Amino acid sequence: MARIQNFVNTNQRIFKKTLSYYIMHITVAMLVGYVVTGNLWMAITLSLLEPTVQAFAFFFHEKIWNKKDQAALNAQKATVMDA
């Protein structure tokens, strides 16, 4: 349980960004789905399915970029320490 709590606490900012992106994406997808199909239930279904998958993809996308940023920062620190 402590590992889960640590994971949630460590990634709290990414979770918040993911949630706000998810809500925005659902809204846009529902509007587009309704305009294209003219069917409210189909628009709702599509708007929930696709952004849910995207939310998971976004979370891992952020994790990869954070690692890349951290590696670049570590490389800068190493260069400064060697000078």
N, CA, C and O atoms as a GROMACS GRO file, in nm:
protein
  332
    1MET      N    1   0.083  -0.121   0.000
    1MET     CA    2   0.000   0.000   0.000
    1MET      C    3   0.087   0.126   0.000
    1MET      O    4   0.053   0.227  -0.063
    2ALA      N    5   0.197   0.119   0.072
    2ALA     CA    6   0.287   0.235   0.079
    2ALA      C    7   0.346   0.266  -0.059
    2ALA      O    8   0.368   0.382  -0.092
    3ARG      N    9   0.372   0.163  -0.139
    3ARG     CA   10   0.426   0.185  -0.273
    3ARG      C   11   0.325   0.258  -0.361
    3ARG      O   12   0.362   0.345  -0.440
    4ILE      N   13   0.198   0.223  -0.346
    4ILE     CA   14   0.093   0.289  -0.424
    4ILE      C   15   0.080   0.435  -0.382
    4ILE      O   16   0.072   0.524  -0.467
    5GLN      N   17   0.080   0.459  -0.251
    5GLN     CA   18   0.070   0.597  -0.202
    5GLN      C   19   0.190   0.680  -0.248
    5GLN      O   20   0.174   0.795  -0.288
    6ASN      N   21   0.308   0.621  -0.243
    6ASN     CA   22   0.427   0.691  -0.289
    6ASN      C   23   0.418   0.722  -0.438
    6ASN      O   24   0.454   0.831  -0.482
    7PHE      N   25   0.370   0.625  -0.516
    7PHE     CA   26   0.352   0.645  -0.660
    7PHE      C   27   0.256   0.759  -0.688
    7PHE      O   28   0.283   0.845  -0.772
    8VAL      N   29   0.142   0.760  -0.616
    8VAL     CA   30   0.042   0.865  -0.636
    8VAL      C   31   0.100   1.001  -0.595
    8VAL      O   32   0.083   1.099  -0.668
    9ASN      N   33   0.167   1.007  -0.481
    9ASN     CA   34   0.224   1.133  -0.435
    9ASN      C   35   0.332   1.184  -0.528
    9ASN      O   36   0.340   1.304  -0.555
   10THR      N   37   0.415   1.095  -0.579
   10THR     CA   38   0.523   1.132  -0.668
   10THR      C   39   0.471   1.185  -0.801
   10THR      O   40   0.533   1.272  -0.862
   11ASN      N   41   0.359   1.133  -0.847
   11ASN     CA   42   0.306   1.168  -0.979
   11ASN      C   43   0.180   1.255  -0.972
   11ASN      O   44   0.104   1.261  -1.069
   12GLN      N   45   0.159   1.322  -0.860
   12GLN     CA   46   0.035   1.399  -0.841
   12GLN      C   47   0.014   1.506  -0.948
   12GLN      O   48  -0.098   1.522  -0.997
   13ARG      N   49   0.119   1.578  -0.986
   13ARG     CA   50   0.105   1.683  -1.087
   13ARG      C   51   0.064   1.624  -1.222
   13ARG      O   52  -0.022   1.678  -1.290
   14ILE      N   53   0.127   1.512  -1.259
   14ILE     CA   54   0.094   1.449  -1.386
   14ILE      C   55  -0.050   1.397  -1.384
   14ILE      O   56  -0.121   1.407  -1.484
   15PHE      N   57  -0.094   1.343  -1.270
   15PHE     CA   58  -0.232   1.296  -1.259
   15PHE      C   59  -0.331   1.411  -1.278
   15PHE      O   60  -0.432   1.396  -1.347
   16LYS      N   61  -0.302   1.526  -1.218
   16LYS     CA   62  -0.390   1.642  -1.233
   16LYS      C   63  -0.395   1.690  -1.378
   16LYS      O   64  -0.502   1.721  -1.430
   17LYS      N   65  -0.278   1.697  -1.442
   17LYS     CA   66  -0.275   1.738  -1.582
   17LYS      C   67  -0.349   1.639  -1.670
   17LYS      O   68  -0.421   1.677  -1.762
   18THR      N   69  -0.332   1.511  -1.640
   18THR     CA   70  -0.399   1.407  -1.717
   18THR      C   71  -0.550   1.420  -1.703
   18THR      O   72  -0.622   1.407  -1.801
   19LEU      N   73  -0.598   1.445  -1.582
   19LEU     CA   74  -0.743   1.459  -1.558
   19LEU      C   75  -0.798   1.580  -1.632
   19LEU      O   76  -0.904   1.571  -1.695
   20SER      N   77  -0.730   1.693  -1.626
   20SER     CA   78  -0.782   1.812  -1.695
   20SER      C   79  -0.780   1.791  -1.847
   20SER      O   80  -0.872   1.835  -1.916
   21TYR      N   81  -0.677   1.726  -1.896
   21TYR     CA   82  -0.670   1.694  -2.039
   21TYR      C   83  -0.783   1.599  -2.078
   21TYR      O   84  -0.845   1.614  -2.184
   22TYR      N   85  -0.810   1.502  -1.993
   22TYR     CA   86  -0.916   1.403  -2.016
   22TYR      C   87  -1.053   1.472  -2.028
   22TYR      O   88  -1.129   1.443  -2.120
   23ILE      N   89  -1.083   1.561  -1.937
   23ILE     CA   90  -1.212   1.632  -1.939
   23ILE      C   91  -1.224   1.718  -2.065
   23ILE      O   92  -1.328   1.718  -2.131
   24MET      N   93  -1.117   1.790  -2.098
   24MET     CA   94  -1.120   1.872  -2.219
   24MET      C   95  -1.139   1.784  -2.342
   24MET      O   96  -1.217   1.818  -2.431
   25HIS      N   97  -1.068   1.674  -2.347
   25HIS     CA   98  -1.074   1.586  -2.463
   25HIS      C   99  -1.213   1.523  -2.479
   25HIS      O  100  -1.263   1.513  -2.591
   26ILE      N  101  -1.274   1.481  -2.369
   26ILE     CA  102  -1.410   1.425  -2.375
   26ILE      C  103  -1.507   1.527  -2.432
   26ILE      O  104  -1.590   1.494  -2.516
   27THR      N  105  -1.497   1.649  -2.386
   27THR     CA  106  -1.588   1.754  -2.431
   27THR      C  107  -1.574   1.779  -2.581
   27THR      O  108  -1.673   1.785  -2.654
   28VAL      N  109  -1.451   1.794  -2.627
   28VAL     CA  110  -1.428   1.817  -2.769
   28VAL      C  111  -1.472   1.696  -2.852
   28VAL      O  112  -1.537   1.711  -2.955
   29ALA      N  113  -1.436   1.576  -2.806
   29ALA     CA  114  -1.471   1.455  -2.880
   29ALA      C  115  -1.623   1.437  -2.888
   29ALA      O  116  -1.674   1.394  -2.991
   30MET      N  117  -1.694   1.471  -2.781
   30MET     CA  118  -1.840   1.456  -2.784
   30MET      C  119  -1.902   1.554  -2.882
   30MET      O  120  -1.993   1.518  -2.957
   31LEU      N  121  -1.854   1.676  -2.883
   31LEU     CA  122  -1.908   1.775  -2.977
   31LEU      C  123  -1.881   1.734  -3.122
   31LEU      O  124  -1.969   1.742  -3.207
   32VAL      N  125  -1.759   1.690  -3.148
   32VAL     CA  126  -1.725   1.647  -3.284
   32VAL      C  127  -1.806   1.523  -3.322
   32VAL      O  128  -1.861   1.515  -3.432
   33GLY      N  129  -1.815   1.428  -3.231
   33GLY     CA  130  -1.891   1.305  -3.257
   33GLY      C  131  -2.037   1.335  -3.286
   33GLY      O  132  -2.098   1.272  -3.373
   34TYR      N  133  -2.094   1.429  -3.214
   34TYR     CA  134  -2.234   1.464  -3.235
   34TYR      C  135  -2.253   1.533  -3.371
   34TYR      O  136  -2.349   1.505  -3.443
   35VAL      N  137  -2.162   1.624  -3.404
   35VAL     CA  138  -2.172   1.694  -3.532
   35VAL      C  139  -2.160   1.595  -3.648
   35VAL      O  140  -2.231   1.607  -3.748
   36VAL      N  141  -2.071   1.498  -3.635
   36VAL     CA  142  -2.048   1.401  -3.743
   36VAL      C  143  -2.161   1.299  -3.753
   36VAL      O  144  -2.207   1.269  -3.863
   37THR      N  145  -2.207   1.246  -3.638
   37THR     CA  146  -2.306   1.137  -3.642
   37THR      C  147  -2.450   1.184  -3.627
   37THR      O  148  -2.542   1.121  -3.678
   38GLY      N  149  -2.470   1.295  -3.557
   38GLY     CA  150  -2.605   1.342  -3.527
   38GLY      C  151  -2.673   1.255  -3.421
   38GLY      O  152  -2.792   1.271  -3.394
   39ASN      N  153  -2.598   1.163  -3.361
   39ASN     CA  154  -2.652   1.071  -3.262
   39ASN      C  155  -2.583   1.098  -3.128
   39ASN      O  156  -2.462   1.079  -3.115
   40LEU      N  157  -2.661   1.144  -3.028
   40LEU     CA  158  -2.604   1.181  -2.899
   40LEU      C  159  -2.541   1.061  -2.829
   40LEU      O  160  -2.431   1.074  -2.775
   41TRP      N  161  -2.606   0.944  -2.829
   41TRP     CA  162  -2.551   0.828  -2.759
   41TRP      C  163  -2.422   0.779  -2.823
   41TRP      O  164  -2.330   0.739  -2.752
   42MET      N  165  -2.414   0.781  -2.952
   42MET     CA  166  -2.292   0.741  -3.019
   42MET      C  167  -2.180   0.842  -2.989
   42MET      O  168  -2.065   0.804  -2.967
   43ALA      N  169  -2.215   0.968  -2.989
   43ALA     CA  170  -2.116   1.072  -2.958
   43ALA      C  171  -2.062   1.056  -2.816
   43ALA      O  172  -1.942   1.070  -2.794
   44ILE      N  173  -2.150   1.026  -2.721
   44ILE     CA  174  -2.107   1.006  -2.582
   44ILE      C  175  -2.017   0.884  -2.571
   44ILE      O  176  -1.913   0.888  -2.506
   45THR      N  177  -2.057   0.775  -2.635
   45THR     CA  178  -1.977   0.652  -2.631
   45THR      C  179  -1.837   0.674  -2.688
   45THR      O  180  -1.737   0.638  -2.627
   46LEU      N  181  -1.832   0.734  -2.806
   46LEU     CA  182  -1.702   0.761  -2.869
   46LEU      C  183  -1.619   0.858  -2.785
   46LEU      O  184  -1.498   0.843  -2.773
   47SER      N  185  -1.685   0.957  -2.727
   47SER     CA  186  -1.612   1.058  -2.651
   47SER      C  187  -1.555   1.002  -2.522
   47SER      O  188  -1.459   1.058  -2.468
   48LEU      N  189  -1.611   0.895  -2.470
   48LEU     CA  190  -1.557   0.834  -2.348
   48LEU      C  191  -1.449   0.731  -2.380
   48LEU      O  192  -1.351   0.720  -2.306
   49LEU      N  193  -1.465   0.658  -2.486
   49LEU     CA  194  -1.371   0.551  -2.520
   49LEU      C  195  -1.235   0.606  -2.564
   49LEU      O  196  -1.132   0.572  -2.506
   50GLU      N  197  -1.235   0.687  -2.665
   50GLU     CA  198  -1.109   0.735  -2.723
   50GLU      C  199  -1.027   0.818  -2.624
   50GLU      O  200  -0.908   0.793  -2.611
   51PRO      N  201  -1.084   0.916  -2.554
   51PRO     CA  202  -1.004   0.994  -2.459
   51PRO      C  203  -0.953   0.912  -2.340
   51PRO      O  204  -0.849   0.944  -2.283
   52THR      N  205  -1.024   0.807  -2.304
   52THR     CA  206  -0.976   0.722  -2.194
   52THR      C  207  -0.845   0.656  -2.234
   52THR      O  208  -0.750   0.653  -2.155
   53VAL      N  209  -0.839   0.605  -2.354
   53VAL     CA  210  -0.715   0.546  -2.404
   53VAL      C  211  -0.607   0.654  -2.415
   53VAL      O  212  -0.492   0.631  -2.378
   54GLN      N  213  -0.644   0.771  -2.464
   54GLN     CA  214  -0.549   0.882  -2.478
   54GLN      C  215  -0.495   0.927  -2.341
   54GLN      O  216  -0.378   0.964  -2.331
   55ALA      N  217  -0.578   0.925  -2.238
   55ALA     CA  218  -0.534   0.968  -2.105
   55ALA      C  219  -0.421   0.878  -2.054
   55ALA      O  220  -0.324   0.928  -1.998
   56PHE      N  221  -0.433   0.748  -2.075
   56PHE     CA  222  -0.327   0.657  -2.036
   56PHE      C  223  -0.201   0.684  -2.118
   56PHE      O  224  -0.090   0.685  -2.064
   57ALA      N  225  -0.218   0.706  -2.246
   57ALA     CA  226  -0.104   0.734  -2.333
   57ALA      C  227  -0.036   0.864  -2.291
   57ALA      O  228   0.087   0.873  -2.290
   58PHE      N  229  -0.115   0.965  -2.256
   58PHE     CA  230  -0.060   1.094  -2.213
   58PHE      C  231   0.022   1.079  -2.086
   58PHE      O  232   0.130   1.139  -2.074
   59PHE      N  233  -0.027   1.001  -1.991
   59PHE     CA  234   0.046   0.980  -1.865
   59PHE      C  235   0.186   0.925  -1.893
   59PHE      O  236   0.285   0.977  -1.841
   60PHE      N  237   0.194   0.820  -1.975
   60PHE     CA  238   0.323   0.760  -2.004
   60PHE      C  239   0.410   0.851  -2.091
   60PHE      O  240   0.532   0.850  -2.080
   61HIS      N  241   0.347   0.928  -2.177
   61HIS     CA  242   0.418   1.028  -2.257
   61HIS      C  243   0.487   1.128  -2.164
   61HIS      O  244   0.604   1.161  -2.185
   62GLU      N  245   0.415   1.177  -2.064
   62GLU     CA  246   0.472   1.271  -1.967
   62GLU      C  247   0.587   1.208  -1.889
   62GLU      O  248   0.689   1.273  -1.865
   63LYS      N  249   0.571   1.082  -1.849
   63LYS     CA  250   0.676   1.013  -1.774
   63LYS      C  251   0.804   1.005  -1.858
   63LYS      O  252   0.913   1.028  -1.806
   64ILE      N  253   0.791   0.974  -1.986
   64ILE     CA  254   0.908   0.965  -2.074
   64ILE      C  255   0.975   1.102  -2.087
   64ILE      O  256   1.097   1.111  -2.078
   65TRP      N  257   0.898   1.206  -2.106
   65TRP     CA  258   0.954   1.341  -2.119
   65TRP      C  259   1.020   1.386  -1.988
   65TRP      O  260   1.124   1.451  -1.991
   66ASN      N  261   0.960   1.351  -1.875
   66ASN     CA  262   1.022   1.387  -1.747
   66ASN      C  263   1.157   1.318  -1.730
   66ASN      O  264   1.252   1.380  -1.682
   67LYS      N  265   1.166   1.192  -1.770
   67LYS     CA  266   1.295   1.121  -1.764
   67LYS      C  267   1.397   1.186  -1.856
   67LYS      O  268   1.514   1.201  -1.819
   68LYS      N  269   1.354   1.226  -1.974
   68LYS     CA  270   1.443   1.292  -2.069
   68LYS      C  271   1.493   1.424  -2.011
   68LYS      O  272   1.612   1.455  -2.019
   69ASP      N  273   1.402   1.502  -1.952
   69ASP     CA  274   1.441   1.629  -1.891
   69ASP      C  275   1.539   1.607  -1.777
   69ASP      O  276   1.636   1.681  -1.762
   70GLN      N  277   1.514   1.506  -1.695
   70GLN     CA  278   1.601   1.477  -1.581
   70GLN      C  279   1.739   1.433  -1.629
   70GLN      O  280   1.840   1.472  -1.570
   71ALA      N  281   1.745   1.353  -1.735
   71ALA     CA  282   1.873   1.310  -1.791
   71ALA      C  283   1.952   1.429  -1.843
   71ALA      O  284   2.073   1.437  -1.823
   72ALA      N  285   1.885   1.521  -1.909
   72ALA     CA  286   1.951   1.641  -1.961
   72ALA      C  287   2.004   1.727  -1.846
   72ALA      O  288   2.114   1.781  -1.855
   73LEU      N  289   1.926   1.739  -1.740
   73LEU     CA  290   1.968   1.816  -1.623
   73LEU      C  291   2.089   1.751  -1.557
   73LEU      O  292   2.184   1.820  -1.518
   74ASN      N  293   2.086   1.620  -1.545
   74ASN     CA  294   2.199   1.548  -1.486
   74ASN      C  295   2.325   1.565  -1.571
   74ASN      O  296   2.435   1.579  -1.518
   75ALA      N  297   2.310   1.562  -1.704
   75ALA     CA  298   2.423   1.581  -1.793
   75ALA      C  299   2.481   1.722  -1.777
   75ALA      O  300   2.603   1.740  -1.780
   76GLN      N  301   2.395   1.822  -1.761
   76GLN     CA  302   2.442   1.959  -1.741
   76GLN      C  303   2.519   1.970  -1.611
   76GLN      O  304   2.625   2.033  -1.607
   77LYS      N  305   2.468   1.909  -1.506
   77LYS     CA  306   2.534   1.912  -1.376
   77LYS      C  307   2.671   1.846  -1.384
   77LYS      O  308   2.768   1.895  -1.326
   78ALA      N  309   2.679   1.734  -1.454
   78ALA     CA  310   2.806   1.662  -1.468
   78ALA      C  311   2.906   1.748  -1.544
   78ALA      O  312   3.024   1.749  -1.509
   79THR      N  313   2.860   1.819  -1.646
   79THR     CA  314   2.949   1.906  -1.725
   79THR      C  315   3.002   2.019  -1.639
   79THR      O  316   3.120   2.053  -1.647
   80VAL      N  317   2.917   2.077  -1.558
   80VAL     CA  318   2.957   2.189  -1.471
   80VAL      C  319   3.057   2.139  -1.366
   80VAL      O  320   3.154   2.208  -1.336
   81MET      N  321   3.034   2.022  -1.312
   81MET     CA  322   3.123   1.968  -1.209
   81MET      C  323   3.260   1.931  -1.267
   81MET      O  324   3.361   1.939  -1.196
   82ASP      N  325   3.265   1.891  -1.395
   82ASP     CA  326   3.391   1.855  -1.458
   82ASP      C  327   3.474   1.978  -1.493
   82ASP      O  328   3.596   1.969  -1.508
   83ALA      N  329   3.409   2.093  -1.505
   83ALA     CA  330   3.479   2.216  -1.548
   83ALA      C  331   3.559   2.278  -1.436
   83ALA      O  332   3.623   2.382  -1.457
   0.00000   0.00000   0.00000
